[in-house]
Amino acid sequence: MDEQYGRPGPPWRRWVERTGRSPAWRSALIVAVVAQVGSGWAERAQTGRVSLDWFGRLLLLLGPALLVVRHRHPVAVVYGVAAVNLVYIGAGYPYGPVFVSLAVACFAAVVAGLRRAAWGAVGLLWAGHLLIGHWLYRWLPPAGDGPAPWAQELGITAWVLAMLALAEVVRARREQWARERAERTAAERRRVGEERLRIARELHDVLAHSISVINVQAGVGLALLDTDPEQARTALTTIKAASKEALGEVRQVLDTLRAPGDAPRTPAPGLGRLPELVEQAAAAGLGVDVTVEGPPQPLAPGMDLAAFRIVQEALTNVVRHSGSRTARVRVGWRPGVLELRVDDDGPPTGDPAGGSRNGLIGMRERASALGGAIEAGPRPDGGFGVVARLPLKAVSNREGP
């Protein structure tokens, strides 16, 4: 069947795609042809051995036939092929490519991690050959045969050791390739997971802040709709501006998802937009006092965004969970450290407002990604405080929040 027209290809092609190796019957057929043709040539060269008859030809076919199931039953196959080779040698047939089937069976066993079975089968054949060549030859064909020369034994031993060594090398390489594939797969999964987490943090920060502002202004608008229409109009205007800002930032995140290799259409938020953040908080009824200590320093885009999001989330938590209507933001430029502090005077409202602590978790993840840390909790004199310390040197070669 032709796959280019949507029809499935031959079964052996699907096997190759699924397992990464060719079907066993193909190599077994090649070994069978080599054994039959090569043994015919060996018969003409080794005139002192027994001529190949139907039984010899059958043995030359039986070894390759066992190779068809070597991937499913490697131990049984390698010992079965060794036994067939011993019968062939004991029957006095000419030496030749009959041993190729054993080499293939041992190779498959070693690659499958069953080196003990491969060495055992080879040891069985080697011991059986010594026994036949130096003792049992008196009672086995061909008639009048003498003991096998020791040089031949050494050559066979060297061939066997080389075959097993090659199989070990291939097995080690395959294991290394498998480890490398697993490491690449795990790294890709980690990268995808980290990217999903980054996007989730970004969306949470954008939506939590904007929706908190919208929620507060919607309540103000509903309360003043009849008594103070002008103030209600102002609240609705704030809702429109906050929703437009949220939509713009969400669109920026989604654009990054659709085309991660392209530059964003608008610059990412940073500490330079703190005045806008203060205005949005004021629209939500929260007065924010910003203090900057020390000379500002240029920040990498990823760190600038993380610093902005940390302040934004901290102020959002004040709006949602604190009874205080004022907050203080302090941006401290220390030697090698950017310190961000957001405090309010409380008390907590006791209303979770749908909070799930994801904001604090997201802040800690952003700071940790940059080598920094977050401290958050109730202050001794009341209220709640968030302190973030981000090492400036650590971000020189690191990007992203």
N, C-alpha and C positions, 0 to 999 in steps of 0.2 A: 504494500500500500504506500502511496506517496503522501508524505506529511504536508507538502506545500499546498495541497488541495484540501487540507483539513482532515485527512484520513490518517488513522494511526499507522506508524511505521512497523517494521518487523519486530517480533518479540525480542530478538537479540539486541536490537538497537535500544529499546527501552531498558533492557538489562544494563547495558553499558552506561546509559545516562543515570540510572539509579544507583549503581554500585561503583562506577568509576573503573571497571575492568571488563575485559572482553569475556563472552560466555565460555565456559570451560570446554564445551564440545569442540570449539574451533581449534584451540591449541592441542586438544587430545587427538583430533584428526591429523594435524600436522605431525605430531609425534608418531602416530601409527604409520603414516606414509614414510617418514624418515627411517623408522625401525625396519619396515619391510624391504625398502630399497637398499638401505645401508647394510643390512644383514645378508642380502643376496651378494653384494660385492665382497663382504667379509668371507662368505662361504667359498668364493673362488680363490681368495688369497690364503685362507687357512685350510690347506688340503688335509691336514691331520685331524680335523674335527669332524663330527657327525654332520652329514648333509641335512639341510632343512627339509622336513617332511610336513605333513598336514598338522602334526602335533606342535612342531616348532613354530609354524606360522600362526597357529592358534595362540600360543604363548606370547608371540610378538604382538598380537591383537588384544590379548587380555589385559596386559599392563596399561596401554593407552585407554582401553575401555573403562578401567577403574578411575582414570583421571577425570572423567566426566563429573563425578560427584566429589571431587577433592575439596571443594569449598564448603560443602555441607558436612562431610565426614572425613576430615583430614587425617585423623589418627588411623582409622580403619583402612583408608586408602594407602597411606604410606607403608604400613605393615603388609597389606595385601600385595602391593607392587614388589616389595622386597622378597616376599615368598615366591611370587611368580619368577622373579629373576633368579632365585636360588634353584628352582626347578629347572629353569632353562640351562643354567650352568651345569647342574648335576646331570642333565641329559646329554651333555657333551656337545651341544650346538656351538657354532663359532661365536667368538666374542665380537662385539660390535655395538651398534647404537641401542641395544636392548636396555642399557643402563640409563638412557635419556628419560624414560618414563619415571624411574626412581628419582632422578635429579629434579624433575618437575614436581613430583609428589612431596619431596623433602622441602623444596622451595616454598610450596604452598603451606606446609605445616609450620615452617619457621616464621613465615610472614604472619601467619595467624596467631603467633605467640606460643606454639606448641613445639618448642625446640627440643624438649626431652623426647617426644615421640619421634622426631626426625633423627636425632642422634641414636636413639634405640634401634630404629629400623636400619640405619646405616651400619651400626655395630653388628646387628644380626646378619646382614649380608656379608660384611667383612669377615666375621667369624666363620660363617658357613662356607665362604670361599676358601679360607685357609684350611678348613677341615676337608673340603672336597679336593683341593689342589695338592694337599700333602699327606692325606691318609686314605680317604675314601676313593681316590682315583683308581685304586687297584680293582675295585668291584664295579665301577661305573664306566659307561662308555666315554670315549672310544676305546676299543680294545688295544692293549699295549701302550697306553698313554703313560707318561712319566710324571714326576712331581712338577708343579708349576715353578718357574724360576722366581727367585726372590726379588729380582729387579722388577718383574711384573707386579709383584705384590706391593712394592714401594710406589710404583707408578699409580696403581689403583688407589692406594692410601692417599697419595698427594692429590689425586683428582677429587676424591671424596671430601677431603678437608677444604680444598678450594671451593667446591660447590657449596658446602655448608657456610663457609665464611662469606661468600657472595650473598647467600640468603640472609645472613645476619645483618649485613650492611643494608640490604634493601629493607629489611624489617625496621631497622633503626631509623632509616630515612622516612619511611612511611609514618612511623610514630611521631617523628619530629614534625612532619607536614600536618598530621592530625592535630598536634598540640598547637601549631601556629594557626591553623584554621579555627580551632576552638577559641584561642586568644583573640583573634580578629573578630570573631562573632561576638564574644563577650564585650570587647571594647566598643563595638558598634552598638550593642544593646545599651551599654552604659551611656554612650554619647546620646542616643535617642532618649533615654530616660532623663538625662540631665537637661536636654533641650526642652522636653515636655515640662519638667519642673520649672525651668526658667520662664517659659511662656505662661504657666499657671500662676507663678508669682506676679508676673507683669500684669496679667489680666485682673488678678485679685486686687492689686494695689490701685489700678486705674478705676475699676468698677466700685470698690469699697468706698474710696474717697468721694467720687462723684455722686454715687447713690446716697451717701450719707448727707451730702449737701442738699441734694434734691429732696430727700425725705424731710429734713428740717424745714426747708422753704415751702414745701407742700403743706406742712402743718401750719406754718405761719399764714400762708395764703388762704387756707380754709377757715382759719380762725378770724381773719380780718376781711373776708370777702364782702360781708354785709356792712360792717361798721367802718372800715377804712379801705375803700376800693383802691386808692392810690398805693397804699402799702402792699396790698395784695398783688397789684400790678408789678411792683418792684420784685416781689417774691417770685412771680411767674417769670419775669425777665431773668432772674438769677437761675431759675430752673432751666430755662432755655440755654443760657450760656454754659452751665455745668454739663448739660446733656450733650451740647455740641462739642465741648472739650473732650468728654469721655468718648464720644463716637470717633473723633479724630485720632485719639491715642489707640483705641481698639483697632481702628482701620490700619494704623501703622504696624501693630503687632501682627495682624492678619496678612498684611503685605509681606512681612518678613517670612511668614509661613509659606506663602505661595511662591516666593522667589527668594530663597535664603541666600543666593549668591549676589543679589542686586543690592545696591545701596538704598537705605530707606529714603522715602520721599521728603520727610521732614526730620530735622535734627531731634535726637532723643532729649528728653528733659534732663536738666542738670541744676546745680545749685544756683545758677544764674536766674532761674525762674522762681526763686523763693518769694519775691514780691507778689507774683501771681498766686502762689499758694496761700500767702497771707490774705490776699483779697478774697479768695474762695472761702477760706476759713471765716473771714469776717462776714461774708454773705450767709454763712451757716450759723451766725450768732456767736462766733468765738473770736475774741480779741487776741492777737498773737504779737508778742514783743520779740524782735529778732536782734541778737547781739553777735557781732563778729569780733573775734579776738585774734590778733596776729595778722601778718600780711598774707593774703590769699595766694595760693600756688596753683599752677595749671594742673588739671587732672585728666587722666585718661578717660575716654568716653564711657567705658564700662563703670569706672568708679564714680564718675560724676552722676551717672544715672542711679547707681545704687545709693549714693548719699541722698539724692533727691527723694527716692522712693522711701527710704527709712524715715526721713522727716515727714513726708506725706502720710505714711501709715501711722506714725506716732500721733500726728494731729487728728487723723481720722478716728483713732481710738479715743482721743479726748472728747471729740464731738459725740461719739456714740455711747461712751461708757462713763463719762465723768460729769459730775454736777457743776464743775467749774466752768465759767464762761471766759476764762483767760488762760493763756498758755505762754510759756517762755521757750524760745528756741535760741540756743547758743552754738555758734559755729566756731570752734577753736582750732586754729592752725598751729599745732605744736611741731617741734623738731622731728620730722619723720612720721608724724601721726596727725590724722584729721579726726578731731573729736566732735561728735554731734550730741547735744543734750537737749531733750524736750521734757519740760516739767509742767505739771498743772497742780492746782491746790486742792482738787477733789471737792467734796467726797465722791466716791463712786455712786452711780445712780442705782445700782442693783438690777438694772435692766440689761440683759445681755445683748439685746437688739440684734439677735441673730448671729452673734459672734461665735466663732469656733476656734479661737486662738490661732487661726491660720496667719493672721497678721504678724504676731510675734514670731511665729515659726519662720515666716518668709523673711522677716528682718534678720533673724539669726542666720538663715541660709545665705542671704546676700553678703553679710559681713564675713561669714566663714569662707565663702568663695574667694574673698579678697585677702584672706589671712588675718581678718580682724575678729572682733567679738562684740556682743551686745549684752548689756546689763539692763534688766527691766524689772520693776517691782515697786511696791509702796514706799514712799519716802518717810523718814522718821518723823518729820514735822507735818505729815499729812499729804494727801495727794499721791500722784503717781509719777515716776520718772523713768525715762529711757535714755541710756548712754551708749553710744556706738563709738568704737575706736577702730579706725581703719589705717593700717600702715601705708604710708605714701610710697616708700621704696618698694614694697612688695607688688605694687601694681604696674611697675615700669614695663614688665614683660608679660603682663596678664591683662586680658581684655574680657569684657562681659561682666554682667552683674552676678 
